[in-house]
């Protein structure tokens, strides 16, 4: 059995998509779905709407189709969600969606349905298989013009001295340097993030670093740590140049969206950090003291006869 939303046409493989429906809070939106099958045997289809759940750090569709989950309450059409289907009797279902006023962002969920034989027949009827399938659906509050692709860097306190509060530097006893960036998704669409950069100093030391975040949810913030690795055992000033690339991570078909909103955006920055050593600091103080002593004006002693 297969299905597609009524407005989706063409030769695209629909089941490879994740469907997003644009809705306005307080205003009813209707969706239409066509179900078809190549089977001559009548099949009973039971469907419903369910939420996404986290499993091993990934979002997956819950299989619970009963109207007692957070996502299903947005679908207000009454009546039983089941029908009979054969190859000469496709089915079209229509559902109404209503989000309460004041909601924003994206609501993630799934269409879930089971497909089974109407009645068990024959010797092996008790072993007839019921197939359960799920398909991701997102409810985006607003229209495609309301998509906000925005990422910012927040102040990240602590660590070694830095001239840029957006960069936190820490070094362990083995001289391994880690740079931390606190990123926040200030938009309403997921973000794919890549931070690259270079650490160097005046003594020809140079090292690249790179770190990625696959999907930062809207409104979420995360501290991203780049492991630069071993730096010279001497402690001194190091320069850092960094680039934060971010791209909207769409969970739906974007073929109808403008090209501008699909593009990467970049945040560019730099900093000077001082990874200090008490020994180096003591040597600097001694040298400065000697220089001051050498160039400090000497007192003139006047001897009167």
C-alpha positions as CSV (number, residue, x, y, z in Angstrom):
1,X,0.0,0.0,0.0
2,X,1.1,3.6,-0.6
3,X,-0.2,7.1,0.0
4,X,0.4,10.7,-0.9
5,X,-1.0,14.0,0.1
6,X,-3.5,15.2,-2.5
7,X,-1.6,18.4,-3.4
8,X,1.6,16.4,-4.1
9,X,2.0,15.5,-7.8
10,X,4.7,14.4,-10.1
11,X,7.1,11.5,-10.3
12,X,8.9,12.1,-7.0
13,X,9.2,9.2,-4.5
14,X,6.9,10.6,-1.9
15,X,7.8,8.2,0.8
16,X,11.3,9.6,0.9
17,X,10.0,12.9,2.0
18,X,9.1,14.3,5.4
19,X,5.9,16.3,5.1
20,X,5.5,19.8,6.6
21,X,2.1,21.5,6.8
22,X,1.9,25.3,7.2
23,X,-0.8,26.2,9.7
24,X,-2.1,29.4,11.4
25,X,-3.0,29.2,15.1
26,X,-6.7,29.6,15.7
27,X,-7.5,28.9,12.0
28,X,-8.6,25.5,10.8
29,X,-6.5,23.8,8.1
30,X,-7.6,20.8,6.1
31,X,-5.3,18.1,4.8
32,X,-6.2,15.5,2.2
33,X,-4.4,12.1,1.8
34,X,-4.9,9.4,-0.9
35,X,-4.3,5.8,-0.1
36,X,-3.9,3.1,-2.8
37,X,-3.0,-0.5,-2.9
38,X,-2.3,-3.2,-5.6
39,X,-3.8,-6.0,-3.5
40,X,-7.0,-7.7,-4.6
41,X,-7.6,-8.8,-1.1
42,X,-9.6,-6.3,1.1
43,X,-7.4,-4.8,3.7
44,X,-8.4,-2.9,6.9
45,X,-6.4,0.2,7.5
46,X,-6.4,1.9,10.9
47,X,-4.6,5.2,11.1
48,X,-3.9,8.0,13.6
49,X,-1.4,10.7,14.5
50,X,1.4,10.3,17.0
51,X,4.3,12.3,18.4
52,X,8.0,12.0,17.9
53,X,10.0,10.5,20.8
54,X,13.7,10.4,21.6
55,X,15.5,7.1,21.3
56,X,19.2,6.8,21.7
57,X,19.5,10.6,21.0
58,X,17.5,10.4,17.8
59,X,13.9,11.4,17.0
60,X,11.7,8.5,15.9
61,X,8.0,8.0,15.5
62,X,6.0,6.6,18.3
63,X,3.6,3.8,17.2
64,X,0.7,4.8,19.5
65,X,-2.2,5.9,17.3
66,X,-4.7,6.5,20.0
67,X,-5.8,10.1,20.5
68,X,-4.1,10.5,23.8
69,X,-0.8,12.0,22.8
70,X,0.2,15.6,22.4
71,X,0.4,15.6,18.6
72,X,-2.9,13.9,17.9
73,X,-4.9,16.6,19.8
74,X,-4.2,19.0,17.0
75,X,-6.3,16.9,14.6
76,X,-9.9,17.7,15.3
77,X,-11.8,15.5,12.8
78,X,-14.2,13.3,14.6
79,X,-15.1,9.7,13.9
80,X,-13.3,6.4,13.5
81,X,-10.0,6.6,11.8
82,X,-10.2,3.3,9.8
83,X,-11.4,2.1,6.3
84,X,-11.3,-0.8,3.9
85,X,-9.2,-0.7,0.8
86,X,-8.6,-2.8,-2.4
87,X,-6.9,-2.1,-5.7
88,X,-10.1,-0.9,-7.3
89,X,-11.3,1.0,-4.2
90,X,-8.7,3.6,-3.2
91,X,-9.5,5.8,-0.3
92,X,-9.2,9.5,0.3
93,X,-9.2,10.8,3.9
94,X,-9.6,14.4,5.0
95,X,-8.4,15.7,8.4
96,X,-8.8,19.1,10.0
97,X,-6.0,20.7,12.1
98,X,-6.4,23.4,14.7
99,X,-3.5,24.8,16.7
100,X,-4.3,27.0,19.7
101,X,-3.6,30.7,19.5
102,X,-0.2,31.6,20.8
103,X,1.7,28.6,19.5
104,X,4.9,29.1,17.5
105,X,7.7,27.2,16.0
106,X,7.4,23.6,14.6
107,X,5.3,20.8,16.1
108,X,6.8,17.4,15.2
109,X,4.8,14.2,14.8
110,X,3.9,11.4,12.5
111,X,1.1,9.7,10.6
112,X,0.9,6.1,11.8
113,X,-1.2,3.4,10.3
114,X,-1.6,-0.4,10.4
115,X,-2.6,-2.7,7.6
116,X,-4.1,-6.1,8.1
117,X,-6.4,-8.8,6.6
118,X,-10.1,-8.3,7.4
119,X,-10.5,-11.8,8.8
120,X,-8.2,-14.7,9.3
121,X,-9.0,-17.6,6.9
122,X,-7.5,-21.0,6.4
123,X,-5.3,-23.1,8.6
124,X,-2.7,-20.4,9.3
125,X,-5.1,-17.6,10.0
126,X,-3.8,-17.0,13.5
127,X,-0.4,-16.1,12.1
128,X,-1.6,-13.4,9.7
129,X,0.7,-10.3,9.9
130,X,-0.5,-6.8,10.7
131,X,2.0,-4.3,9.3
132,X,2.5,-1.0,11.2
133,X,4.1,2.0,9.4
134,X,4.8,5.6,10.3
135,X,5.6,8.7,8.4
136,X,7.0,12.0,9.8
137,X,4.8,15.1,9.7
138,X,5.6,18.6,10.9
139,X,3.2,21.4,11.6
140,X,4.9,24.7,10.9
141,X,3.2,27.7,12.5
142,X,3.0,30.4,9.7
143,X,4.0,30.3,6.0
144,X,7.2,29.7,4.2
145,X,7.8,33.4,4.4
146,X,7.9,33.2,8.2
147,X,10.9,30.8,8.2
148,X,13.7,32.5,10.3
149,X,17.2,31.2,9.7
150,X,19.2,32.8,12.5
151,X,22.1,31.7,14.6
152,X,24.0,33.7,17.2
153,X,27.1,33.2,19.5
154,X,26.6,33.9,23.2
155,X,29.2,35.1,25.7
156,X,31.1,32.1,27.1
157,X,32.8,32.9,30.4
158,X,35.6,31.1,32.1
159,X,38.9,29.6,30.9
160,X,42.1,31.5,30.0
161,X,42.3,35.2,29.3
162,X,40.8,36.1,25.9
163,X,40.1,39.4,24.1
164,X,36.8,38.0,22.7
165,X,34.2,36.8,25.2
166,X,32.6,34.6,22.6
167,X,35.6,32.3,22.7
168,X,36.5,30.2,25.8
169,X,39.9,28.6,25.9
170,X,41.0,25.8,28.3
171,X,44.3,24.0,28.4
172,X,45.0,20.9,30.5
173,X,48.3,19.8,32.2
174,X,49.4,18.0,29.1
175,X,49.1,21.2,27.0
176,X,46.0,20.2,25.1
177,X,43.9,23.2,24.1
178,X,40.1,23.1,23.8
179,X,38.1,26.0,22.4
180,X,34.4,26.4,23.4
181,X,31.7,28.3,21.6
182,X,28.2,28.8,22.9
183,X,25.8,28.7,19.9
184,X,22.1,29.5,20.0
185,X,19.5,28.8,17.4
186,X,17.6,32.1,17.4
187,X,15.3,31.1,14.5
188,X,12.4,28.8,14.1
189,X,14.1,26.1,11.9
190,X,16.7,23.5,12.8
191,X,20.3,24.4,12.1
192,X,23.3,22.4,10.8
193,X,26.5,24.1,12.1
194,X,30.2,23.8,11.3
195,X,32.8,25.8,13.1
196,X,36.3,25.9,11.6
197,X,39.3,28.0,12.4
198,X,43.1,28.4,13.0
199,X,45.3,28.8,16.1
200,X,48.7,30.4,15.6
201,X,51.4,32.6,17.2
202,X,54.4,34.7,16.2
203,X,56.8,31.7,16.6
204,X,55.3,30.0,13.5
205,X,53.0,27.7,15.4
206,X,49.8,27.0,13.4
207,X,47.0,24.5,13.9
208,X,43.5,24.1,12.4
209,X,40.4,23.0,14.2
210,X,36.9,21.9,13.1
211,X,33.7,20.8,14.9
212,X,30.1,20.1,13.7
213,X,26.6,20.1,15.1
214,X,24.2,18.1,13.0
215,X,20.9,19.6,14.1
216,X,20.4,22.3,16.7
217,X,16.6,22.7,17.4
218,X,14.9,26.1,17.3
219,X,15.4,28.0,20.5
220,X,18.1,25.6,21.7
221,X,21.6,26.5,22.7
222,X,24.6,24.3,23.0
223,X,28.3,24.6,24.0
224,X,30.4,23.3,21.1
225,X,33.9,22.2,22.0
226,X,36.7,22.0,19.5
227,X,39.7,19.9,20.5
228,X,42.7,21.7,19.0
229,X,45.2,19.2,20.5
230,X,48.7,19.7,21.7
231,X,50.1,23.2,21.7
232,X,53.7,24.2,22.5
233,X,54.9,23.8,26.1
234,X,55.8,27.4,26.4
235,X,52.9,29.7,27.3
236,X,52.3,32.9,25.4
237,X,49.7,34.8,23.3
238,X,47.9,32.8,20.6
239,X,45.7,34.2,17.9
240,X,42.5,32.5,16.9
241,X,40.5,33.1,13.7
242,X,37.2,31.3,13.4
243,X,34.2,30.9,11.0
244,X,30.8,29.7,12.1
245,X,28.8,28.3,9.1
246,X,25.2,27.5,9.6
247,X,22.5,26.2,7.3
248,X,18.8,25.6,7.9
249,X,18.0,21.9,8.3
250,X,14.7,21.3,6.7
251,X,12.6,18.3,7.7
252,X,10.4,18.7,4.6
253,X,10.4,19.2,0.9
254,X,12.0,22.6,0.1
255,X,11.6,22.5,-3.7
256,X,9.0,25.4,-3.5
257,X,11.1,27.6,-1.3
258,X,13.3,30.5,-2.5
259,X,17.0,29.9,-2.9
260,X,18.0,32.6,-0.4
261,X,16.7,30.9,2.6
262,X,18.4,27.6,1.8
263,X,21.9,29.1,1.8
264,X,24.7,28.9,4.4
265,X,25.3,32.0,6.5
266,X,28.6,32.8,8.2
267,X,29.7,34.4,11.5
268,X,33.4,35.4,11.4
269,X,35.5,36.3,14.4
270,X,38.9,36.4,16.0
271,X,40.5,36.5,19.4
272,X,43.8,36.7,21.2
273,X,44.2,34.3,24.1
274,X,46.9,34.2,26.7
275,X,47.7,30.7,28.0
276,X,49.7,31.7,31.0
277,X,52.5,30.1,32.9
278,X,53.7,31.3,36.3
279,X,57.3,30.7,35.2
280,X,56.8,32.8,32.0
281,X,55.0,35.5,34.0
282,X,57.8,35.6,36.6
283,X,60.5,35.9,33.8
284,X,58.5,38.8,32.2
285,X,58.3,40.6,35.5
286,X,62.0,40.3,36.1
287,X,62.8,41.5,32.6
288,X,60.5,44.5,33.0
289,X,62.0,45.3,36.3
290,X,65.5,45.3,34.8
291,X,64.4,47.5,31.9
292,X,62.8,49.9,34.2
293,X,65.9,50.0,36.4
294,X,68.1,50.7,33.4
295,X,66.1,53.5,31.9
296,X,64.7,55.1,35.1
297,X,66.2,58.6,35.5
298,X,68.9,58.6,38.1
299,X,68.9,61.1,40.9
300,X,71.4,63.9,40.6
301,X,73.4,64.5,43.8
302,X,74.5,68.1,44.2
303,X,77.5,68.7,46.5
304,X,77.8,72.2,47.8
305,X,81.2,73.6,48.8
